Amino acid sequence: MLSYQHGFHAGNAADVHKHSMLCSLLDYLTGKDKPLTYVETHAGRGLYDLTAAEARKTGEFKQGIHLFGKNFAKDHPYLQGLKKTEERYGTSFYPGSPMLALLSLRPNDHIHLAEMHPREFRALEANFSNPSVNLYHQDGWLLVDSVIPPTPRRGLIFIDPSYEIKTEYKEIPVKLGLVHRKWNVGVVVLWYPILNDGLHLKMLNNLQKRFPKGFRHEINFSSSTKHRQIGGSGLFVINPPYGIQTIGREVTQALQS
Ligand SMILES: C[S@@+](CC[C@H](N)C(=O)[O-])C[C@H]1O[C@@H](n2cnc3c(N)ncnc32)[C@H](O)[C@@H]1O
């Protein structure tokens, strides 16, 4: 049984990195009039109360959103998502990636979210009563089999595993190969931790060999923002949209200033 619960880590520096990049990518994709599909394989609960016992126990958000939020421009799509969340739920709430996606997308876009943990899935259901969002209590990799290639075909899949099972590092490049073969126009965004023991490096080499045009964006945490064995946060993007260099530069500046 999986034990990872994102509530302990919500709003930490890795969240700021992945969520700010994701919001900018969705902002870019919604700049065109055509509808799109958003798929997320490892959704979590979608909304986190930073005054809850889990968040207070680790206090990771203090070295994340509380530290770096002010470094983003007011009109940055990530800050817009945070603002809408606070207006809707209260100032102590922090949005997970599914909530940020919902807030970024338009009524005619399609959303598919998978979460395997029973308690996290129940919370996800409670937070997403919106009937236009499709929720799946199942292994996110099976969602890939059932909804990909999606309709509409334009879109993005966000893959944010908890890496509790160490074989994931070996399996992910193969799985992304399948995703890309089935959906060659989809933007694929994978999050990975930068591990002090270098366990992620083999996976990255493998990804870069398979997808030489993939875009890699990494933030190395300073010693004050390091959490346990994680020394930083990385994203690997297949089919990166035009403009991703600028998106990445803005996020680097916010997280390293
Ligand atoms: C890092 S958290 C996701 C956080 C979320 N993407 C966000 O940024 O707000 C990973 C989640 O994946 C779930 N999970 C782990 N393995 C899974 C699998 N094979 N399929 C679906 N969900 C899984 C965990 O229960 C956990 O809630």
The ligand as an ORCA input file, in Angstrom:
! r2SCAN-3c Opt
* xyz 0 1
  C       3.301     13.895     -5.701
  S       1.643     13.462     -5.352
  C       0.725     14.336     -6.538
  C       0.625     15.796     -6.313
  C      -0.142     16.542     -7.377
  N       0.307     16.193     -8.707
  C       0.032     18.037     -7.175
  O       1.039     18.582     -7.670
  O      -0.818     18.646     -6.537
  C       1.556     11.836     -6.000
  C       0.192     11.179     -5.836
  O       0.157      9.999     -6.641
  C      -0.576      8.995     -5.978
  N      -0.152      7.745     -6.621
  C       0.956      7.009     -6.407
  N       1.045      6.017     -7.316
  C      -0.017      6.153     -8.154
  C      -0.439      5.474     -9.329
  N       0.232      4.448     -9.827
  N      -1.570      5.913     -9.937
  C      -2.281      6.960     -9.445
  N      -1.916      7.645     -8.339
  C      -0.791      7.257     -7.709
  C      -0.236      9.189     -4.519
  O      -1.254      8.649     -3.703
  C      -0.139     10.712     -4.418
  O      -1.370     11.266     -4.049
*
